[in-house]
Amino acid sequence: MTDVTFQTLGVAEPILRALAAENYTTPTPIQTRAIPALLSGHDLLGIAQTGTGKTAAFGIPLLQKLSIGHVPPGPKQAKALILAPTRELAVQIEESLRTYGRYLNLKMTVILGGVNQNTQIRNMSRGVDILVATPGRLLDLVQQKQVQLNAVNTFIVDEADRMLDMGFIRDVRKLVAMLPRERQSMLFSATMPDDIVKLTHDMLRSPERIEVTPQGKTADRVEQKLYFVPAPQKRQLLSELLKDVSMNRVIVFTRTKHGANKVAEHLSRTGVVAEAIHGNKSQNARQRALDMFKTGKARVLVATDIAARGIDVDNISHVVNFELPNEPESYVHRIGRTARAGGEGIAISFCDSSERAYLKDIERIIRMKIELVAHNLPELTEEQRKQQEEPRRAHGHRHGGKPQNKGGHKPGGGRGEGLPHGDPHAPAKRNGSRPHWHRGNDKKRTSAA
Ligand code: AMP
């Protein structure tokens, strides 16, 4: 049997040259299946998370089809439309398409919210081959008659489940309704909640279905570890772990924007170059932080889930879940940031007493127990103990109303209690903090929620 290459998949020469320059030697599984299907004109449903190579999977056939018998777009028109949930992802998709299409003569632009619209209007005035957009701003510009969708012949929705999470699904539906019926469509999503299934019925025609990681399954190559650590000691633990020089490119996830800032400030104070990225920062500040991280000037990027969505940085050595996400799917997305494109990675999660229910949800969807590791932190200081006992303030542990009883399990009734006595991994006896997790913290959580 011959090995699959981009050439055997039918990719044309100018694109092959660009891929070779990027050292893409072998197509990833989603590329192997999607490229021929898309070149032959099928619609596609891709169940895949970032890191699987899905951008090239849809990007390569898109570029190839647009460049064959190229007809220039009319004013304000786009021939291909790609919708992405976040600004970062939109920018990244366009960057990737420019890379793969560098030897083609196609016009592309990005339309996103949060920045002045005038440049975007100007960029659209003579039309483009490919438009990458976030839904809200695009809808706005369409309503202002600055963008026309009547020439779109290829339509792609990326990270559809995140669109849903972020409340954009209505905008997506409105946009779908404006598109010509005769078109090729693709939808990519890491998970398939009911609303997305419905959307696929409305926008795809007999799609080829390609699922590269089964729903909810964690990227297999990621080594996952868990520390039970009281909230007031999390920063200390992070600093301890960062003494390990192999943690050279680290994304730290927090649940809140405020939390992201605080962790980044703490790290900066202790001499670790860290940048925070979250929705309260301007687009420019976010891009700057991302560039610092991508170029290795910042060792740590502290991010919230939404801001990190779609961030494509290779060679991330570690993902640290400083706080566990209250949506278990986010855990899968988070750890997918490491071990991209065939690499290996490590995901480390911190879990305090208020997060036990989240842990249980996560372990349910990844269908495994995360390996528990002991830490060597000293006993809680008096001050930390007080912090621990104070009722949680909203910013630190906002649980977004997501009840710990979801799924019928009892709060805190998970892992810790099940730890065998005398387990070498049982973390806390050493610093005396274990009883705090076991005692009434869950009551506190209820009152803070
Ligand atoms: P994506 O899932 O599209 O976000 O891609 C994940 C990462 O894999 C990106 O950094 C791509 O540059 C990289 N990548 C995609 N396809 C290949 C390939 N065939 N060979 C090597 N790297 C790839």
Residues whose N, C-alpha, C, O or C-beta is under 5 A from the ligand:
A	BS01	AMP	N23 Y24 T25 T26 P27 T28 Q49 T50 G51 T52 G53 K54 T55 A56 D312 D314 R340 A341
